[in-house]
Amino acid sequence: MLKAPRPPDESGFVTTLRRVVSEEGDGDTLVDTAVRPSERAFPPRSDVLAENPPDELRTVVDAMNAFKRSRRLACLTWEEVLGVFHDLGYRKTAAPASDGPT
């Protein structure tokens, strides 16, 4: 008989309890089965953008998707993300000079 899933533990995993009758006849035993990450630990992801994303966002998303497709990658490393931004022309700029203590 399956019981309802317990709430996620501190690591974010959910387990289902199953009652097993022991062969010795000394009572039922609960066994954790079906261990899986909870939705809270790994929220659903979506590559779908809002209906009217800003042009800059659309450009970045299209560049990231093109990079992943060209290399048959599911996800990118931070170095690859930085490379895509550099390919788009983004560069780190110097911090603005302050006028003194505020």
N, C-alpha and C positions, 0 to 999 in steps of 0.2 A: 504494500500500500504506500503510495507516494504522498508525502506531505508538501505543503506549500514551501517555497524557498524561504530561507532565512534572510534577514537583512544583510547587506555586505559587511564583512569584517573590516578591521582597520586597514587592511591592504587593498580593499575594494573588491574582494572576490565573494561570490555567492555560491553556496553549496545547497544541494537538495538532500533532505534526509529520507532514507528508505528503511523501513522496518524489516529486519531479517530474523526469522525464527531459527534459533540455534538447534543443532542436531541433538545435543544433550538434553534438550527439553527444559532447560533452566530459565526460560523466558525469552522475550524478544530483545533484540539489540538494534540500536539505531546506527546506521552506517552513512557517512557522508558520501554522496555520489554527485556526478554531473557538475564538477567544479568549472566555473566559467567567470570571466570578468563581469562585473556589474555594469549597467549602462552609465552609472555615475563615474566609474573609474575610466571608462573610454566612451565619451559621448559620441553619438552618431556624427559622422562627418559628411559634408556635402560640398561638392565643387560648384554647385549652382549659385550663381550670383543673384543679387536683387534684380528687380525688373529693369531699373535704369541706373546701373552703376556709373560712377564718374569715369570719364575717359581715361584718366590716369590709372585707376584701378583696373579697368578692362585691359589696358596695355600691359600691365604687370602680369595679370592672370594669363593672358594669351602668351606672353613670353615664357612664363614658367611652364605652361602646358606644352608649348612647342619644344622646349628643352627636354622635358620628360619624354615626350613622344619620340624625339630624334635619337634618344639614347635608351629607349625602352625601359624607363625607370618608373617605379610606383611613387617614390618620394625622393626628395633631394637632401643632400647634406647642406649645412650652413655655408660651406665654402662654395658649393654650386649655386646656392641662392645669391650669394654675394657676387659671383661671376655673372649671373643673369642681370643683376642690377647694374653692374659695370657695363655690360653689353648695351643696356638701355641708356647709358650716359650718366647714371647717377654717380656722384663722387662725394667723399667726405669733405666738408668745408671747415675752415677755421672758425672757432667760436668767436662771436662778436666781442669786441673789446668793451670792457665796462668803463663807465665814467668815474669810477671810484667807489668807495664804500657806500652802501645804502643803509 
